[in-house]
């Protein structure tokens, strides 16, 4: 069992305030099938409340119902003790103090921070068309950012901000929009719902974001944190509620709660930790992929050898070069120098099609934008690598492709195992398993994985680890670039530490621990 959560430096016992949100017996059905089967949930002022569960457990449906995207079929919702008539509509709960920050943050790259804040302010104020008092809005935006200790210039465009700055701006914007809505002059505690706010953040930036969440809690506001990262949940949350199969299976106080207890509550079964085989992998002396002097925008002069039968992890702080490495190896980005060879053969000017021709595949970090076509079906997404070889007599053999996709979905426990389902309808973990299965079906020699378990639940994470280890046991070489230290501890045979675009350290075998990785990463960054 893992150790219970320890109080953080400076923590004081927290006294819960009055209930801000009370949900009783909330039911939502799709085509007669309940996605929410009578959910109960209470959230108090001055607490951070974790909302957890495996992909498909009902978290997204619950959030979308509260946001007015879906109409509940049954149940009761009260804000500050007052029942809210159903259906809520798009602004039903927002006008009562609820605000939402979704994964995509809802920011426009081309607009400035000031323009986002002013749009909310003017939009809520309503009335006739009038000139925007830009200087007054600029002062207001600067005051809001300063109040929450967000060091961002209001005139900065969103595309000039770092990922953590974007997330913080989105949170301050959400809080500010609710303060505008308060009409009686009395500030009531707000409820902010954060849906996977750290999923695209480097590990080093999570603490920065959580300081802002702590500030909201200290102000008496309530926060619902939707997350798959259990360590983050145990770090920041006061209580957690776990959903399984559309029902609340438990609400727990976080102090004293262990990680393993939380995993068992999420999955409903006791599962041992996933670790590397004790006798290690059978790494071949053969080199299947090699680079000499590989350089890009961040990566500088990389010499790398990958061997069949091993998982090589790559990690480092944000900006160290790990985000660029898999793209350089696969030809998504053009190298500025150096060479790449596969199976002893130089690949001139790597491109995705050329690397795929050499049996090298890439699972990118941004599966929605780069790894899939969300508006197509599961079958169409999984068939893309096989289309060229699936024509007979000028006709595409959809039957064979459909059967292959069906078999892969069943083997990888993709739910639903329906090739005809829209890819966008699958949960994040099932999308990732389907994409991984697509590439496993090509029998690759080299797999390049960028943040392969980003935004997936603990059950899907274990499945992905199992599939990667099976591929390695079959002779594949795997390079996994990630900022998830636990993933590397469980999966990697050796880990390369990046700093300033170069490999500054290597840790192998049983020496791979979270403490060792953290020490090496920060030592490399300081060198």
N, C-alpha and C positions, 0 to 999 in steps of 0.2 A: 504493500500500500504506500502511496505517496504521503508526504508529510502534510498535516493540516496547514491551512493558510496562516502565516505569521503576520502579526501587526506590522505595518510599515512604520518607518521612522516618522515620528510626529503624529501618528494616528491617535485619536482620542475616542473613547466610546461614543458612538453616535446614537442620539435619541431620535427615533422616528417621529415625524410630524403627522398631521391628519392625512386621511386618504385623499389623494388627488384624483385617482381613477379607480373605479370599481366595476368589474365585469362579472356578470353572473349568467351562467348557462348559455353562452353565446354559441349559436349554431349557424353554420353556412354549408349549404349543399350545392353540388354541381351535378346536374342530370340525376338528381335523387341520391347521389352518393355524398355522405357528409365529409367535408374537408375539415370542419370544426365540429366536434361532437359534444358541445356543452362545456365550453371553456370558462373557468373561473379565474380571475386575476385581480389582485389589488396592488396598487402602487402608492407609496406614501411620499409626502413632501420631504425633501432633504435626503432622499436615498437614491442610489444607483441600483437599478433592478435588472439583473440579467435575464434575457429570454433565450432559452437554449432548446436544442433538439436536433435530431438528425434531419438531413434534407428530406422534404416531403412530410414533415411532422405537423405542419399547419402554421408555422411562424409567419410565412409570407402572406398566407390568407388572412391571418389575424391582423397583421399590420395594414394590409390593403383594405380590410373591412373598416378599421378605425379611420383610415384616410378617406373613406367614402368611395373607393374604387369598386368594392363589392357591397351589396346590401345584405345585412344579416337576415336570416330566416326566423330566428327566435333569439330570445335572451334580453338582458337588461344591461345598459351602460349608464353609469352615473359619473359626473364630473363635479368635484367639490360637493358631493352629497346630493346633487340635483340630477334627476333622471333626464336623459337626453332622448327625445322622441326619435323613433326610427321610421324610415331610413334617414341616415345622417346627411347624405348628399356630400358633395365634394368639400364643402366648407363647414359642415355641421359641427365637427369637433374642433376644427381649427379656430373657429370664432369663440370657443370656450376655453382656449388656452393650450391646446395640443399643437405641436409643430413636429415636422418630420425632416430628417436628413437621410436621404437614401444613398446607396452605394455610389451612384453617378454624381451625387452632390448637387445637381440641378444648377450648375454654373455654366455660363457661356464664355468660352475661351476669348472671344473677341471683345467682351465688355470689361470695364474696369470694376474694381471692388465698389467704388462710389456709385457707379451706375446701377449695380445690383441693389444696394441699400436704398437708393433713391427711388427705384422702381417699386419696391415694396412699400415705401413710405407714401409716395404719391398715389399708388394704386389703392392702398387702404383708405387714404384720406378721401378719395373719390371727388365728385363734383365736376364742374365744367373744366374744359381744357384750359390750362394756364401755363405760364412759364415756370420752369423748375428753378427754385432759388438755390442755385448750385453752391454758392459759398456757405449758405446755412446747412445744406445737406453734407457738404464736405466736413464742416465742423462737427456735425452730428456723427458722421461715420468715424472720424478720427477719435472722438470721445468714446464711442462704443468699442472700438478696437483697443484703445488704451485701457479702458475699464477691465477688459478681459486679458490684458497683457499680450495682445497679438501684434507683433512688430511688423506691420504691413502698411505700406503707403496706400491711402485710399485711391490714388490715381493710377495704381499699378493695374495692368491688364491681368486677367486670370491666367492666361498662358505664360505669364512671367513668374508665377508663383511656384514654389515647391509643392509636392503632394501634401505635406502636412499643413502648409499655409492655406492651401485650398480647403482642406477639411475644416480648419479652424474658422476660416471666413464663412463657410457654409453654416457652421454651428452658431456663430455670432449673428449671422443674418437671420437665422430661424428664431433665435431668442428675441432679437430686435423687432421682428415683425409682430410678435405677440405683445410686446410692450406698447406698440402703436395701437393695437386692438383694444387695450384696456381703456374703457371710457369713463369709469366711475372714480378714477383717481386713486383707487386702492389697488396696490399690486398684489395679486394672488400668486401663489406658487404655480409655476408653469410645469408642463410635462413635455419633455423633449424626447422623441424616439429616434435613436441612432441605429441605423440598419447597416451593420458591418462597416463601421467608419474606418477601421484600421486595415482592411483587407488589402489595399494597394499601397500601404505605407511600409517603408523599411523599419525593421525592429527598433532601430535607434530613435525613431521619431514618435513611437507610440507613447512614450512617457511624456513627451511635449503635449500631445493631444489630451492625455489623461489629466494633466495639470489644469487644463481648461474645464474638463468635466468635474474635477474636484471643486473648482471655483463655483460652478453652477450648484453643486450640492451644498456648498457652504452658504450660498445665497438662499437656500431653502427650496430650490427647484427640485423636481423629480426627473430622473433620466431612466428610460428603458434602453438597455444596451443589447442589441441582437448581435451575437457573435458565435463563431465556431472555435475561437481561440480560448481554450479553457484556462490557460495560464493568465491571460489578460482578464478573464472574468473573475478568477480568484483574487487577482490583484486589486481590481477597482470596485467590484460590486459589493453591496451590503446583503442583498438577498438574490436568489435565483429561482426562476420558475422554469420547469422542463416540460415541454410538450412531446407527446408521442402518439401517433395515429390520431391527431386532432383533439387530444384531450390533455388536460393538466394532470401529470402523473406525480407532481410533487413541487412544493415550494420550500426552500431551505435557506436558513441563515448561512452566510458564507463563512464567518469565523468558525474554525473547527472543522469545516468541510474539506475533505481530501479530494484530490483530483480523481483518484480511482473511484471513489463513491459517486462522483459526478458523472463519470463515464458509464458506470453501471446503471445510473438512473436514466441516462439518455438512451442507452441501448436496450435496457431491460434484461441484460444477461451479464454474467461475470466473464470477462475476457482478459486473458493474460496480455502482457506487453508484447509488442512486436519488436524483435531484436534481430540483429544479424545472426546467421548460423554460427554456433560456437567454433566450428572448424573453419569458418571463413569460406570465401568463394574460391573456385579453382581458376585463378587468373592465368591466362595463357601468356607465354613469353612473346607471342606475336603482337605486333603493333597494328591496330586496325585503322586508327585515325591519328594523324600527326600534324603538328604545326611547327614552323620555325620562323621566329621573328614576326609573328602575326601582330598587326597593329590596326587600330581603328581610331575612332574619336576619343575613346578613353583607354582602351587596351593598348599596351605598349610592349612590343618585342616578346610576345608569348611563345615559349617552347613547351609543347604539350604532347604527351604520348598516351593514347587510350588503348587498353588491352581488352580482348574478349574475356568475359567472365568477371568484370569488376564494375562497381559503381563509384565514380569519382565525383565527389561533391565540390562545389565552388561557392565560396561565400565571402562577404566583406561588407563594409559600410556602404551607405548610399553614395553613388558617384565613384565607387572603387573600380568599376568596369564590369562587374558580374552581370549587370543588366544588358550589356552589349554583347557579351561573349557568344551566347548561343546564336544570336542573329548573324554575327560574323562567320561563325563556323558553317552556318546553313546558307549563307549568301543572301540573307534578307537585307543586310547592310554590306556594302562593298568594302573590303579591307583597304587600308591605305598603304599597307606594306606587308611583306612576309609571304609564306606559302602554306597551303593546306594540301595534305595528301591523304588518300583513303586506300587502304590495302596496298600501300607502296606506290600508288600512281598519283602523280601531281594533278590537282584539279585547278586548271587555269580559270581565274575569275569565277569563283563559286557562285552558283545561283541555286534557288530551291529545286528547280527541275534537274539540274546536274547532280546535286547532292542526293536527291531521291533516286536518281539513276545509279548511284553508288551505294544504295541501300542505307542511306542515312536519313532519319526522320526527325522532325522537330515538333514538340508540343509547347506552343508559346504561352507566355504568362497571361496574356489577354485573350482568353479563349473566345470571347464574344466578338471582338473586332478582328482578330487575326487567325483564330484557329477553327472557326466554324461559320456556317451560314444559318443564323438563327431562324430565318423565315422558311427554310427548307425543312424537309422531314428528316428524321433520324436516318432513314435508308439513304436518302440523297447525300447527307453529310458523310456517312460511313462508306459510301461507294466511290467517292471522288478519286481515291488512288487507283481504283481498278477499272475505271471506265474505258481506258484505251485498250485493255486486253479483254473486254467483255462484249465485243461486237462479233456476231456470227452472221455472215451473209448480209452485212450492212445494217443489221438490227441489233439493238442493245438487249442483252439477255437479263432482263429485269428479274426474272424468276430466280436465277442463280444468285444474283446480287441480294435479292430479298432474303433468300434462305441463309446466305452467309451472314447478313446483318442480324437476322433473327437468332442464329446460333451464337453469335458473338455476344449479343445482349443477354441471352440466357446464361452463358458461361461466365460473364463478368457481373452478373446480378444487376444489370441495368433495369431500373423501374421507371415507367412501364416498359416491358420487353416487347414493345410494339414499334416496328420499323416505320409504320405509317404515321406515328405521332410527330407533331411539329417539334423540332429540336428545342425551340424556345420554351416549350411546355415542360421540359425536364428540369429537375432541380440542378443546382450547381454541381453536386457530387456525381449525379448520373450523367450530366453532360461530359464531365471530365473522364468518367469511365468509358463512355461511348467513343470519345476522341482517342483515348489511349488504346482501346480495343481496335479501332480503325487502323492505327499504325502497327499494332502487334500482329494483325492479320497479314501485313506485308512481309513478315519475318525479317525485320531490319537487322543489320550488323551493328549499327550505332543508333542509339536513341539520345536525343538532346532534349532535356526537360527543363523548362523555366518555371519555377514556382509551381510544381505539379499539384500540390494540395491546397493552393490558395483558394479560400472561400468554400471549402468542402467540409462536411461534418466528420466526426471522429470515426464513424463506421466506414464511410467511403474512403477515408484516409488509409485505414488499415487494408482495405481492398486494393487500393492503388499500390501500397507498399508490396503486397503479396504479388501482384501482377508484375511489378518491376523486378522483384527477386526471381520470379519464374523465368522472365526473359533473360536475365543474367545467367541463371543456371543453364539455359539453353544455348549460351555462347555469345549473347549480345554484350556490347559495351555500352554503358550508360554514363552520361555526364549530366549531373543535376545541379543547376545554378539556383540557389535559394538563400533567403535571409532567415529561414526557419531552422534554428539550431537543432531543435528536437528531431526534425525530419532527418537531418544529417547524422545524428547520433544513432538513429534506428536503421538507417538505410545505407550509408556510405561505407566503403571499404577504406578510402582515403579522402582527405579533404584538403583542397588548395585554398589558402587564405590570400585574398586579393587586397591590395592597397595601392592607390594611385596608378591603377592600370597594370600592376605587375603582381606576380606571385611572390609573396614575402615569407611564406611559411607553408609547411605541409604536416598534417597530422594523420596518423594511420591506425587502423585496428582498434584495440581496446583503449587507446589513448584519446579517442574521439569522445569527449564529454562536453556538456554545455559550458562548464567552467573553462575548460581548455580552449574551446572555440572563442568564447568571449574574450579571454585574456589575449589570445593570439591576434584577434581582429583589432582590438584597441591598441595593442603594442605595435602592430603593423602600421596603423593609421598615424601613430605618434612618431614613428621612425623618420 
